[in-house]
Amino acid sequence: MITAYIALGSNLGDSRALLGSALAAMDRLADTRLVDVSPTYRSTAVGPGKQRDYLNLVARLETGLDAGKLLAQLQRIEADHGRQRREHWGPRTLDLDILLYGDATISTEALQVPHPRMAERNFVLYPLTDLAADLVLPCGTPLQRWRSACSDAGLEALGDTIEPGR
């Protein structure tokens, strides 16, 4: 089994319910188990136009799926939750990104792991650090170093955890 960290975000619809449903769907994936979920954060939207704030969290999975199959399953979960890919960085019901897949470095047209913009995104680094404070990234950099260098501007810790299915 491989440990994978997945970023979840939503800023359309009932974001809390969508994120809970997505967590439950990930836990039902073949040969995959949801191990842990970070506390929830609210973040200012990154992208075009005026958008609602996002709810964000990170999930830790144990999976026997290879990275490509995991990506395909996550994209299916997004689609099942109404995700439409019309505008780059536009508002969305659900966004699921593979941040880390074990200690693998993957670079294909479809998938880049570690996530290429992870070091710049406080809404990823803060909840990821909540789950894995001592994590060392595949490049050898401690996660804490990236977190320390990342501002918390536009980010609010909500102090709760969304449960699967809620």
C-alpha angles and dihedrals in degrees: 000000000000125000110232128183116211126194115216125195138167136175103163128074122350095343095184092053092043092052092048091050091048091052090052091048091052090050089055095054115119114268090001135111130191104231105176144350127212125230115275124262133193114218138183110254118258110211146055126334129351110322135173117259117269130240108221138185140152127235128203114217133185107211142173091197116108114243095259093052091046090052091050091050092048091051089051090052089050091051092047087056094053100265111164120186102215104126130030108248089358124145116291143185091224137004120187119184129179104230099175134004107194108294092318126133109206127182117176132135090261101039140029119186128215087042105259097230097036095110091057099048119086090185087064102035098049097052092038090054089049088060101037112017093164096046118135113206122232089258089060096253117131111241088229090065092058092044092050091052094049121088120229092218112143092011126114125185107221094196097227137095123227111229122220112268096020 
